[in-house]
Structures are given as structure tokens and as C-alpha cells.
């Protein structure tokens, strides 16, 4: 940096003219007489003499005992140059003409004046200039003067015998001209030296600091300083040092660190040096984002968000936004906030620290998914002796439902994605504790769901014998295992239908036509429902088998078996059997819903037709493969700005899948190669919400539609790689 001492030199030129005397046979000119010899410049002596007639030039000679210097001049006065300062010389003059040159004149002694001091100047402070020089030969004193370089203002002049001098009370940042010369014992001044020096600038004043907390940069401004060429702003902290330089009166310091206190100072500088440091301005940046954020739900319905304390954080604001868009926040000086939560929601949590500088940068965004809600409107829609069909409304957050019916130590259960379940293979006239649990992949099962009691319909009575009491009257005896049941006996023949009822174990059916063949059955009835009819008496011929049997998949765990009516058949038994177990349905209709079916399993289907007297016909055997399981773990990953990969966890066995994405901008379908559990949609518009369903494809090529649907949002911003935001779940319609 400019500002160190600089040297000022005074140079006096000299010339030496050598000539060759030309011998002449003519008479030489007269000898000149020196009037005076004197020195005004340290490297020369001026000589004056009377003019000699006939002389065309003059030869001046200066001798100091060691050297001889000659100079040819045309007229008086003449000057001998190239001399040494403060040195005594013998001066002689010869006249020269075409006829020759005269002898030397009488000598005259003259002494050269002192040399100019070589100055070194600097500005140690904004109001002073220090002038320094080396000792000058034969000098006993020095004179130094200073004034503004523009000629305005007064001139300061100081005499001294020292070799340095300081001028004070000068104007800061101003260019000055300094002149100095030495004098000898006679008071004769020597050559002078001239230098220019600028005073250093004063420190800037009126410093203003403005912080942009979001960008972590500070704008610093100040009042301009006279004579300053440029400015440097320094920001110092315990761990870092930042700066910026400018020729203007404002500067911006970037890359500040959050949670840090800086000292801001401004230096002005010019070619003389820098100003002293200003008094520092304290600057506190925004606090850093809180870390170590933890989220707990204890008890259910209450979220507790805890984070670590941060430097320079005056208070904190925690934001909790649910996946339906509702957002709440908490303002606290502590490091914990509590929020109310609801079942089946995903909450996105972010925590900011605040101080007077503003808001901290965004830290990590945490998400927490609460347990799925429990069904509250469990409604039995069919209760028979061995089956209970129940339905409920879909609940938020549930991806799967688990239904359990408990009778003491015996448990019957089924899992399904649909809000319905058929519990089969139950015990008749039995009270079951039925609970429907909701399940999500993220949080697992909600085990706090309440249960309700459901009693199955009474058991079918067993007719022991049919006896004839009198003409056209019969007494039917049966065996009962039901409590508080009313029994109805029906005698049906070609000529009509007859009944009798009793709470006991027998009743009499009268007024029967003679010569008819009857089918006698008994049915039990309680508040829970009606039992299936008992086997008929007397024996009849084997009933006809149904002409056709159809198996239809209703949900992942429920199938419907239907058949045509068989002549003479009153009761049907449908049995599905595999290595996983057996599912059975007893009905007098020509169709039956069978629950608790395991997906992706081969079953053997058996249908039995039973006559009114209990004769049974094994009618149909056929193989049936239940549908493949709905895949779990459906996720979307972005492959490129317009590419999506749909990924799922494939069910057991070899299964083909079809994937459909429904959005406002179109429907996109893809099917993976066999054995793969993902497929790619290469061109899909971003900035849309898509409903995604991954469905197994049956061997017939039919695409099953009961699998759950999920909703994903495919944004156009952020990374081109990574997981797509999950927005929720929609059950299959």
C-alpha cells in the first residue's frame, strides 16, 4: 500500500566540452581578468570577466586539487558545470581566438553551494506529514516549507538543525507540496528539493449497517471521507473474517454465517496510507435453524415437538401443517411445543428461530403420521348361523382393515382393503366379540378400536322322527341346542304348505291332505335371526344338481358362488378348500358369499345339493384360483422432469399387474414385464395430482378393480430425482 516514505531527488546537469587548441603562428589574445566567481547551484560556478578584444571564445577552468574541469563559453558570464557540491575551486579564464589562446588569468577562488537534501516524506496521521532527510555535507541547518499543492492557503516554514521535521494541524486527505534546502556556516543556502505528499484520510463516520437475514448479507454505508481513494469494510467474528472493498460509500458483505455476532468497521485509504480503524458496529445475524427436532405422540391426539436451543435465538415458532392443508403454529421462548392431532393425518413440522435480525433459514422438515382412525359405525347387514357380514364407513388413514371375532379362545379373522368383511365358519347361536382394526403401512395397526357383540343366528334343529298321530296329522320331534328359541315346522307338498310352532321340542301339523308327499323341516328363530331349515323328513329322491356354477371375485377376501336351481334340491353347501384351510357356506339360495379367502391361492370348489329329507348330491367339483393379492408399498419416484416410476411390493406367486394413473390431464397406463414390480411412465405432465392404482391381472386378462387407490402430487419444482410427495389414500370404488 502506498503510504511509506518516498524520496525526492534534485538533479543538476552538467556538460564537459573538450577542445583541441589549434596552434597558430599569430599572436594570442590578451589575458582576461576575472571580476568575480560565485556558485548558485551545487554543481556549477558562474564566472564574470571583462571582454578581451579579438577573443572569439573563452576557456573556463576549475581545479579542486584532484580534478580539472574545463568549459568553453562564448561570452561572459560563463558557467562551469559538473562540479562537486560544497567544494572550493580555483577558477581561471583563457581567451581564445583564431590566432591561439592566452595564458590563464589570475586565479579566483569560489566554492559551490550545498547539495539539496534528499527528502523522505510520509503521513503518519490524517493531520500531519513527516519530512526526513540524510545529513548534507557542510550543512549546519535546514529550511523546510509546506503548502497546499493547489496554491491555496498559507505556507508553513520551519528551520531546524535536525534531519527530520513533522508538520501538524494539516487537512486530512489533502495533497501538499514540500520544499527544503540546507545552508552552510555563512548562511548561504544550497540547492532545494521539492516533493508532493498527501495526508492520509480520516476514518469514515456515520456508519449504517443493514442486514438481509434471508440472504445472510449485510449492506454497510458511511459518509464519504475527504481524500479517500477507496474503502475497506471488515466483518470480524470469533471464527471468520469477511471484507469487501469499494471506491464508493457503500459496500455489501455476503456469506455471513447464521447465529454469529460480527464487529463491523470501515477503513479509508489513499496513496498516503489507511485511516485508523473506526469504532466497530456490532451486528447479530439471524439464528441458525434449530436442530435435533423430535416428534412424539403421547398420549394419542397430542403431538409434542422438541428441538435444541440455538445461539442468538430469542424465541421459536414451530409450524405444523396437516396433509389436508390446515396449518397451526406455536410461538415460544422454550424448546418445546404441544399440538392437538387427529387420527389418520400426516403432519409436516418445521421449526424456526427468531431474533431482532429476523427469521432463521429453513431447516429440515419432519413428518409424522398418526395412527389410522377406527371405524365407528360397524353394522352387521347379515347374520346367519355360521356367517356374519358387517360393513362400515371408510376411515381416514386406513389402508387395510383387520376384523376379528372372538369367542373365548377361538378367533375368526379376515383382512381386507374394503370396508366390509364376511366372517364365516362361525358357531351358531354364539355371542362373538367383533372388533375392526384399521392399519396403515407407516404407523401399523390402531389397537385402540372399540368392539361390539354380535350373536349368530340359532342352530338348525335336528328332526329326530316324524310320527303320525291321527289321520291327516303328524307329530314332529326335534332336538335343539338353542337358548330361548321358537321353532316353526313346515310341511310342504304338492298340495300345499302347513306349519306348526312351539318353544319345546315337538309340535303337531294337522289337516294334511291324504296321499301327499311332504317335505318336513324345522326352523329355529331368536332375536339374532332365523336358522337354516332342518333336514326334511321323509326321504326323497336325490335332488337334481344345478346345471351351471359360477365363481366371482367380489373383494380380495370374498367370492360369490352362484348356481342354477336344481329340481328337488332345497339346501346347498358350498365348500372352498385349499392348503390354507376351508371356507364353507350353507344356504337354501342359489348363491353364497364366502369370506376369509386367501388371495393368490388355488381352491377346490365343491357344491352339494341336499333334498328336503336330507339326501345329498355332490354336484360339482372344479378348480378355482383366487385373485392375486393387491400389492402393498405403492410409491412413486421421479426419474426425470417428465418421468415417473411406479413401484410396489409384489404379492406371492407369479402375477401380472396393470398400473393406471388418473389425472386432470389424462390417463396413463403401463404394464411391467412379467416378474417385475415396477413400471415406468416416461411422459407425464408435472404439476398435477394423480390417483394411482396397481391391480393384478387375472389369467383371463381381466383387470381387477378392488385394490386401493393412492393419491400423489407430482410437482414441477425441486430435484428431478427422488420420491414423489404422497398426498393420501382412496379406497377402491
Secondary structure, DSSP 8 states (H G I E B T S, - for coil): ---S-EEE----------------SS-------EEEEEEEETTEEEEEE---TT-SEEEEEEE-SS-EEEEEESSSSEEEES--TT-EEEEEEEEEETTEE------EEEE-------EEEEEEETTEEEEEE---TT--EEEEEEEETTS-S--EEEEESSSEEEE-S--TT-EEEEEEEEE-TT--EEEEEEEEEE------EEEEEEEETTTTEEEEEEE--TT-SEEEEEEE-SS-EEEEEESSSEEEE----TT-EEEEEEEEEETTEE------EEEE---------EEEESSTTEEEEE----TT--EEEEEEEETTS-EEEEEESSSEEEEE--TT-EEEEEEEEEETTEE------EEEE---------EEEEE-SS-EEEE----TT-SEEEEEEEETTEEEEEEESSSEEEE-S--TT-EEEEEEEEEETTTEE-TT--EEEEE------EEEEEEEEETTEEEEEEE---SS-EEEEEEEETTEEEEEEESSSEEEE----TT--EEEEEEEEETTEE------BS--------S-EEEEE-SSS-EEEEE---TT--EEEEEEEETTEEEEEEESSSEEEE----TT-EEEEEEEEE-TTS-EEEEEEEEEE------EEEEEEEEETTEEEEEEE--SS--EEEEEEEETTEEEEE---TT-SEEEES---SSEEEEEEEEEE-TTS-B---S-EEEEEE-SSS-SSEE-EEEEEE---
